[in-house]
Amino acid sequence: MAQQGYCVKCKAKRDMKDAKEVKMKNGRKALKGSCPDCGTGMYKILGK
């Protein structure tokens, strides 16, 4: 199942392409991917 995130450039919610779970500096989890339409980087911060 593709994860959705908000693309700032397209100003719309889209399914992330190549989404990977990463750990941010503050220790929280996030999904990092790219917009399938414009290629802009997308983030979605996840719960603890």
mmCIF file of the N, C-alpha and C atoms, coordinates in Angstrom:
data_MODEL
# 
_entry.id   MODEL 
# 
loop_
_atom_site.group_PDB 
_atom_site.id 
_atom_site.type_symbol 
_atom_site.label_atom_id 
_atom_site.label_alt_id 
_atom_site.label_comp_id 
_atom_site.label_asym_id 
_atom_site.label_entity_id 
_atom_site.label_seq_id 
_atom_site.pdbx_PDB_ins_code 
_atom_site.Cartn_x 
_atom_site.Cartn_y 
_atom_site.Cartn_z 
_atom_site.occupancy 
_atom_site.B_iso_or_equiv 
_atom_site.pdbx_formal_charge 
_atom_site.auth_seq_id 
_atom_site.auth_comp_id 
_atom_site.auth_asym_id 
_atom_site.auth_atom_id 
_atom_site.pdbx_PDB_model_num 
ATOM 1   N N  . MET A 1 1  ? 0.833  -1.189 0.000   1.00 0.00 ? 1  MET A N  1 
ATOM 2   C CA . MET A 1 1  ? 0.000  0.000  0.000   1.00 0.00 ? 1  MET A CA 1 
ATOM 3   C C  . MET A 1 1  ? 0.874  1.247  0.000   1.00 0.00 ? 1  MET A C  1 
ATOM 4   N N  . ALA A 1 2  ? 0.611  2.148  -0.892  1.00 0.00 ? 2  ALA A N  1 
ATOM 5   C CA . ALA A 1 2  ? 1.399  3.374  -0.992  1.00 0.00 ? 2  ALA A CA 1 
ATOM 6   C C  . ALA A 1 2  ? 0.975  4.359  0.100   1.00 0.00 ? 2  ALA A C  1 
ATOM 7   N N  . GLN A 1 3  ? 1.951  5.017  0.683   1.00 0.00 ? 3  GLN A N  1 
ATOM 8   C CA . GLN A 1 3  ? 1.691  6.002  1.719   1.00 0.00 ? 3  GLN A CA 1 
ATOM 9   C C  . GLN A 1 3  ? 1.451  7.367  1.097   1.00 0.00 ? 3  GLN A C  1 
ATOM 10  N N  . GLN A 1 4  ? 0.493  8.091  1.646   1.00 0.00 ? 4  GLN A N  1 
ATOM 11  C CA . GLN A 1 4  ? 0.199  9.409  1.123   1.00 0.00 ? 4  GLN A CA 1 
ATOM 12  C C  . GLN A 1 4  ? 0.950  10.471 1.910   1.00 0.00 ? 4  GLN A C  1 
ATOM 13  N N  . GLY A 1 5  ? 1.334  11.528 1.215   1.00 0.00 ? 5  GLY A N  1 
ATOM 14  C CA . GLY A 1 5  ? 1.973  12.675 1.821   1.00 0.00 ? 5  GLY A CA 1 
ATOM 15  C C  . GLY A 1 5  ? 1.528  13.919 1.079   1.00 0.00 ? 5  GLY A C  1 
ATOM 16  N N  . TYR A 1 6  ? 1.900  15.072 1.597   1.00 0.00 ? 6  TYR A N  1 
ATOM 17  C CA . TYR A 1 6  ? 1.501  16.335 0.978   1.00 0.00 ? 6  TYR A CA 1 
ATOM 18  C C  . TYR A 1 6  ? 2.657  16.883 0.154   1.00 0.00 ? 6  TYR A C  1 
ATOM 19  N N  . CYS A 1 7  ? 2.396  17.151 -1.112  1.00 0.00 ? 7  CYS A N  1 
ATOM 20  C CA . CYS A 1 7  ? 3.401  17.753 -1.982  1.00 0.00 ? 7  CYS A CA 1 
ATOM 21  C C  . CYS A 1 7  ? 3.214  19.269 -1.936  1.00 0.00 ? 7  CYS A C  1 
ATOM 22  N N  . VAL A 1 8  ? 4.229  19.981 -1.496  1.00 0.00 ? 8  VAL A N  1 
ATOM 23  C CA . VAL A 1 8  ? 4.153  21.432 -1.358  1.00 0.00 ? 8  VAL A CA 1 
ATOM 24  C C  . VAL A 1 8  ? 4.125  22.101 -2.728  1.00 0.00 ? 8  VAL A C  1 
ATOM 25  N N  . LYS A 1 9  ? 4.824  21.531 -3.678  1.00 0.00 ? 9  LYS A N  1 
ATOM 26  C CA . LYS A 1 9  ? 4.882  22.130 -5.015  1.00 0.00 ? 9  LYS A CA 1 
ATOM 27  C C  . LYS A 1 9  ? 3.547  21.971 -5.755  1.00 0.00 ? 9  LYS A C  1 
ATOM 28  N N  . CYS A 1 10 ? 2.941  20.782 -5.696  1.00 0.00 ? 10 CYS A N  1 
ATOM 29  C CA . CYS A 1 10 ? 1.659  20.526 -6.355  1.00 0.00 ? 10 CYS A CA 1 
ATOM 30  C C  . CYS A 1 10 ? 0.472  21.026 -5.531  1.00 0.00 ? 10 CYS A C  1 
ATOM 31  N N  . LYS A 1 11 ? 0.697  21.257 -4.240  1.00 0.00 ? 11 LYS A N  1 
ATOM 32  C CA . LYS A 1 11 ? -0.359 21.661 -3.293  1.00 0.00 ? 11 LYS A CA 1 
ATOM 33  C C  . LYS A 1 11 ? -1.496 20.644 -3.261  1.00 0.00 ? 11 LYS A C  1 
ATOM 34  N N  . ALA A 1 12 ? -1.118 19.355 -3.163  1.00 0.00 ? 12 ALA A N  1 
ATOM 35  C CA . ALA A 1 12 ? -2.107 18.282 -3.120  1.00 0.00 ? 12 ALA A CA 1 
ATOM 36  C C  . ALA A 1 12 ? -1.526 17.060 -2.415  1.00 0.00 ? 12 ALA A C  1 
ATOM 37  N N  . LYS A 1 13 ? -2.418 16.198 -1.901  1.00 0.00 ? 13 LYS A N  1 
ATOM 38  C CA . LYS A 1 13 ? -1.987 14.932 -1.318  1.00 0.00 ? 13 LYS A CA 1 
ATOM 39  C C  . LYS A 1 13 ? -1.758 13.941 -2.440  1.00 0.00 ? 13 LYS A C  1 
ATOM 40  N N  . ARG A 1 14 ? -0.649 13.258 -2.383  1.00 0.00 ? 14 ARG A N  1 
ATOM 41  C CA . ARG A 1 14 ? -0.296 12.280 -3.412  1.00 0.00 ? 14 ARG A CA 1 
ATOM 42  C C  . ARG A 1 14 ? 0.327  11.050 -2.746  1.00 0.00 ? 14 ARG A C  1 
ATOM 43  N N  . ASP A 1 15 ? 0.291  9.927  -3.459  1.00 0.00 ? 15 ASP A N  1 
ATOM 44  C CA . ASP A 1 15 ? 0.997  8.729  -3.006  1.00 0.00 ? 15 ASP A CA 1 
ATOM 45  C C  . ASP A 1 15 ? 2.478  8.928  -3.248  1.00 0.00 ? 15 ASP A C  1 
ATOM 46  N N  . MET A 1 16 ? 3.288  8.631  -2.229  1.00 0.00 ? 16 MET A N  1 
ATOM 47  C CA . MET A 1 16 ? 4.741  8.803  -2.351  1.00 0.00 ? 16 MET A CA 1 
ATOM 48  C C  . MET A 1 16 ? 5.341  7.705  -3.200  1.00 0.00 ? 16 MET A C  1 
ATOM 49  N N  . LYS A 1 17 ? 6.322  8.082  -4.003  1.00 0.00 ? 17 LYS A N  1 
ATOM 50  C CA . LYS A 1 17 ? 7.072  7.129  -4.813  1.00 0.00 ? 17 LYS A CA 1 
ATOM 51  C C  . LYS A 1 17 ? 8.365  6.808  -4.066  1.00 0.00 ? 17 LYS A C  1 
ATOM 52  N N  . ASP A 1 18 ? 8.727  5.558  -3.991  1.00 0.00 ? 18 ASP A N  1 
ATOM 53  C CA . ASP A 1 18 ? 9.953  5.094  -3.319  1.00 0.00 ? 18 ASP A CA 1 
ATOM 54  C C  . ASP A 1 18 ? 10.008 5.544  -1.857  1.00 0.00 ? 18 ASP A C  1 
ATOM 55  N N  . ALA A 1 19 ? 8.905  5.384  -1.117  1.00 0.00 ? 19 ALA A N  1 
ATOM 56  C CA . ALA A 1 19 ? 8.850  5.804  0.289   1.00 0.00 ? 19 ALA A CA 1 
ATOM 57  C C  . ALA A 1 19 ? 9.690  4.869  1.157   1.00 0.00 ? 19 ALA A C  1 
ATOM 58  N N  . LYS A 1 20 ? 10.536 5.466  1.995   1.00 0.00 ? 20 LYS A N  1 
ATOM 59  C CA . LYS A 1 20 ? 11.381 4.720  2.926   1.00 0.00 ? 20 LYS A CA 1 
ATOM 60  C C  . LYS A 1 20 ? 11.221 5.319  4.315   1.00 0.00 ? 20 LYS A C  1 
ATOM 61  N N  . GLU A 1 21 ? 11.225 4.454  5.335   1.00 0.00 ? 21 GLU A N  1 
ATOM 62  C CA . GLU A 1 21 ? 11.127 4.945  6.703   1.00 0.00 ? 21 GLU A CA 1 
ATOM 63  C C  . GLU A 1 21 ? 12.505 5.384  7.174   1.00 0.00 ? 21 GLU A C  1 
ATOM 64  N N  . VAL A 1 22 ? 12.584 6.596  7.695   1.00 0.00 ? 22 VAL A N  1 
ATOM 65  C CA . VAL A 1 22 ? 13.835 7.143  8.201   1.00 0.00 ? 22 VAL A CA 1 
ATOM 66  C C  . VAL A 1 22 ? 13.628 7.623  9.626   1.00 0.00 ? 22 VAL A C  1 
ATOM 67  N N  . LYS A 1 23 ? 14.740 7.851  10.336  1.00 0.00 ? 23 LYS A N  1 
ATOM 68  C CA . LYS A 1 23 ? 14.694 8.367  11.694  1.00 0.00 ? 23 LYS A CA 1 
ATOM 69  C C  . LYS A 1 23 ? 15.276 9.779  11.674  1.00 0.00 ? 23 LYS A C  1 
ATOM 70  N N  . MET A 1 24 ? 14.504 10.736 12.162  1.00 0.00 ? 24 MET A N  1 
ATOM 71  C CA . MET A 1 24 ? 14.968 12.129 12.166  1.00 0.00 ? 24 MET A CA 1 
ATOM 72  C C  . MET A 1 24 ? 15.912 12.364 13.340  1.00 0.00 ? 24 MET A C  1 
ATOM 73  N N  . LYS A 1 25 ? 16.538 13.538 13.370  1.00 0.00 ? 25 LYS A N  1 
ATOM 74  C CA . LYS A 1 25 ? 17.504 13.869 14.419  1.00 0.00 ? 25 LYS A CA 1 
ATOM 75  C C  . LYS A 1 25 ? 16.904 13.805 15.819  1.00 0.00 ? 25 LYS A C  1 
ATOM 76  N N  . ASN A 1 26 ? 15.626 14.178 15.941  1.00 0.00 ? 26 ASN A N  1 
ATOM 77  C CA . ASN A 1 26 ? 14.988 14.174 17.262  1.00 0.00 ? 26 ASN A CA 1 
ATOM 78  C C  . ASN A 1 26 ? 14.500 12.790 17.675  1.00 0.00 ? 26 ASN A C  1 
ATOM 79  N N  . GLY A 1 27 ? 14.742 11.760 16.865  1.00 0.00 ? 27 GLY A N  1 
ATOM 80  C CA . GLY A 1 27 ? 14.402 10.390 17.214  1.00 0.00 ? 27 GLY A CA 1 
ATOM 81  C C  . GLY A 1 27 ? 13.055 9.921  16.701  1.00 0.00 ? 27 GLY A C  1 
ATOM 82  N N  . ARG A 1 28 ? 12.279 10.793 16.102  1.00 0.00 ? 28 ARG A N  1 
ATOM 83  C CA . ARG A 1 28 ? 10.968 10.405 15.586  1.00 0.00 ? 28 ARG A CA 1 
ATOM 84  C C  . ARG A 1 28 ? 11.101 9.761  14.215  1.00 0.00 ? 28 ARG A C  1 
ATOM 85  N N  . LYS A 1 29 ? 10.106 8.935  13.874  1.00 0.00 ? 29 LYS A N  1 
ATOM 86  C CA . LYS A 1 29 ? 10.112 8.254  12.587  1.00 0.00 ? 29 LYS A CA 1 
ATOM 87  C C  . LYS A 1 29 ? 9.390  9.107  11.544  1.00 0.00 ? 29 LYS A C  1 
ATOM 88  N N  . ALA A 1 30 ? 9.817  8.986  10.305  1.00 0.00 ? 30 ALA A N  1 
ATOM 89  C CA . ALA A 1 30 ? 9.181  9.701  9.202   1.00 0.00 ? 30 ALA A CA 1 
ATOM 90  C C  . ALA A 1 30 ? 9.312  8.862  7.939   1.00 0.00 ? 30 ALA A C  1 
ATOM 91  N N  . LEU A 1 31 ? 8.444  9.136  6.982   1.00 0.00 ? 31 LEU A N  1 
ATOM 92  C CA . LEU A 1 31 ? 8.546  8.521  5.666   1.00 0.00 ? 31 LEU A CA 1 
ATOM 93  C C  . LEU A 1 31 ? 9.124  9.558  4.723   1.00 0.00 ? 31 LEU A C  1 
ATOM 94  N N  . LYS A 1 32 ? 10.107 9.151  3.941   1.00 0.00 ? 32 LYS A N  1 
ATOM 95  C CA . LYS A 1 32 ? 10.730 10.042 2.978   1.00 0.00 ? 32 LYS A CA 1 
ATOM 96  C C  . LYS A 1 32 ? 10.542 9.430  1.605   1.00 0.00 ? 32 LYS A C  1 
ATOM 97  N N  . GLY A 1 33 ? 10.018 10.244 0.693   1.00 0.00 ? 33 GLY A N  1 
ATOM 98  C CA . GLY A 1 33 ? 9.787  9.763  -0.659  1.00 0.00 ? 33 GLY A CA 1 
ATOM 99  C C  . GLY A 1 33 ? 9.781  10.920 -1.624  1.00 0.00 ? 33 GLY A C  1 
ATOM 100 N N  . SER A 1 34 ? 9.247  10.695 -2.808  1.00 0.00 ? 34 SER A N  1 
ATOM 101 C CA . SER A 1 34 ? 9.174  11.770 -3.793  1.00 0.00 ? 34 SER A CA 1 
ATOM 102 C C  . SER A 1 34 ? 7.797  11.767 -4.449  1.00 0.00 ? 34 SER A C  1 
ATOM 103 N N  . CYS A 1 35 ? 7.419  12.918 -4.991  1.00 0.00 ? 35 CYS A N  1 
ATOM 104 C CA . CYS A 1 35 ? 6.135  13.081 -5.661  1.00 0.00 ? 35 CYS A CA 1 
ATOM 105 C C  . CYS A 1 35 ? 6.208  12.401 -7.029  1.00 0.00 ? 35 CYS A C  1 
ATOM 106 N N  . PRO A 1 36 ? 5.215  11.572 -7.367  1.00 0.00 ? 36 PRO A N  1 
ATOM 107 C CA . PRO A 1 36 ? 5.257  10.894 -8.666  1.00 0.00 ? 36 PRO A CA 1 
ATOM 108 C C  . PRO A 1 36 ? 5.048  11.841 -9.850  1.00 0.00 ? 36 PRO A C  1 
ATOM 109 N N  . ASP A 1 37 ? 4.426  13.005 -9.625  1.00 0.00 ? 37 ASP A N  1 
ATOM 110 C CA . ASP A 1 37 ? 4.155  13.938 -10.721 1.00 0.00 ? 37 ASP A CA 1 
ATOM 111 C C  . ASP A 1 37 ? 5.320  14.885 -10.985 1.00 0.00 ? 37 ASP A C  1 
ATOM 112 N N  . CYS A 1 38 ? 5.798  15.589 -9.927  1.00 0.00 ? 38 CYS A N  1 
ATOM 113 C CA . CYS A 1 38 ? 6.816  16.627 -10.149 1.00 0.00 ? 38 CYS A CA 1 
ATOM 114 C C  . CYS A 1 38 ? 8.205  16.224 -9.658  1.00 0.00 ? 38 CYS A C  1 
ATOM 115 N N  . GLY A 1 39 ? 8.315  15.167 -8.850  1.00 0.00 ? 39 GLY A N  1 
ATOM 116 C CA . GLY A 1 39 ? 9.621  14.694 -8.401  1.00 0.00 ? 39 GLY A CA 1 
ATOM 117 C C  . GLY A 1 39 ? 10.146 15.390 -7.150  1.00 0.00 ? 39 GLY A C  1 
ATOM 118 N N  . THR A 1 40 ? 9.378  16.290 -6.557  1.00 0.00 ? 40 THR A N  1 
ATOM 119 C CA . THR A 1 40 ? 9.793  16.998 -5.350  1.00 0.00 ? 40 THR A CA 1 
ATOM 120 C C  . THR A 1 40 ? 9.843  16.041 -4.175  1.00 0.00 ? 40 THR A C  1 
ATOM 121 N N  . GLY A 1 41 ? 10.808 16.242 -3.274  1.00 0.00 ? 41 GLY A N  1 
ATOM 122 C CA . GLY A 1 41 ? 10.916 15.420 -2.073  1.00 0.00 ? 41 GLY A CA 1 
ATOM 123 C C  . GLY A 1 41 ? 9.736  15.639 -1.151  1.00 0.00 ? 41 GLY A C  1 
ATOM 124 N N  . MET A 1 42 ? 9.235  14.540 -0.541  1.00 0.00 ? 42 MET A N  1 
ATOM 125 C CA . MET A 1 42 ? 8.084  14.600 0.357   1.00 0.00 ? 42 MET A CA 1 
ATOM 126 C C  . MET A 1 42 ? 8.438  13.928 1.669   1.00 0.00 ? 42 MET A C  1 
ATOM 127 N N  . TYR A 1 43 ? 7.901  14.457 2.768   1.00 0.00 ? 43 TYR A N  1 
ATOM 128 C CA . TYR A 1 43 ? 8.061  13.875 4.093   1.00 0.00 ? 43 TYR A CA 1 
ATOM 129 C C  . TYR A 1 43 ? 6.699  13.673 4.715   1.00 0.00 ? 43 TYR A C  1 
ATOM 130 N N  . LYS A 1 44 ? 6.565  12.631 5.513   1.00 0.00 ? 44 LYS A N  1 
ATOM 131 C CA . LYS A 1 44 ? 5.391  12.459 6.347   1.00 0.00 ? 44 LYS A CA 1 
ATOM 132 C C  . LYS A 1 44 ? 5.877  11.996 7.708   1.00 0.00 ? 44 LYS A C  1 
ATOM 133 N N  . ILE A 1 45 ? 5.618  12.794 8.735   1.00 0.00 ? 45 ILE A N  1 
ATOM 134 C CA . ILE A 1 45 ? 6.050  12.468 10.082  1.00 0.00 ? 45 ILE A CA 1 
ATOM 135 C C  . ILE A 1 45 ? 5.067  11.444 10.669  1.00 0.00 ? 45 ILE A C  1 
ATOM 136 N N  . LEU A 1 46 ? 5.614  10.361 11.222  1.00 0.00 ? 46 LEU A N  1 
ATOM 137 C CA . LEU A 1 46 ? 4.803  9.290  11.777  1.00 0.00 ? 46 LEU A CA 1 
ATOM 138 C C  . LEU A 1 46 ? 4.717  9.413  13.302  1.00 0.00 ? 46 LEU A C  1 
ATOM 139 N N  . GLY A 1 47 ? 3.795  8.675  13.899  1.00 0.00 ? 47 GLY A N  1 
ATOM 140 C CA . GLY A 1 47 ? 3.665  8.653  15.354  1.00 0.00 ? 47 GLY A CA 1 
ATOM 141 C C  . GLY A 1 47 ? 4.845  7.939  16.004  1.00 0.00 ? 47 GLY A C  1 
ATOM 142 N N  . LYS A 1 48 ? 4.885  7.996  17.315  1.00 0.00 ? 48 LYS A N  1 
ATOM 143 C CA . LYS A 1 48 ? 6.015  7.395  18.044  1.00 0.00 ? 48 LYS A CA 1 
ATOM 144 C C  . LYS A 1 48 ? 5.995  5.897  18.014  1.00 0.00 ? 48 LYS A C  1 
# 
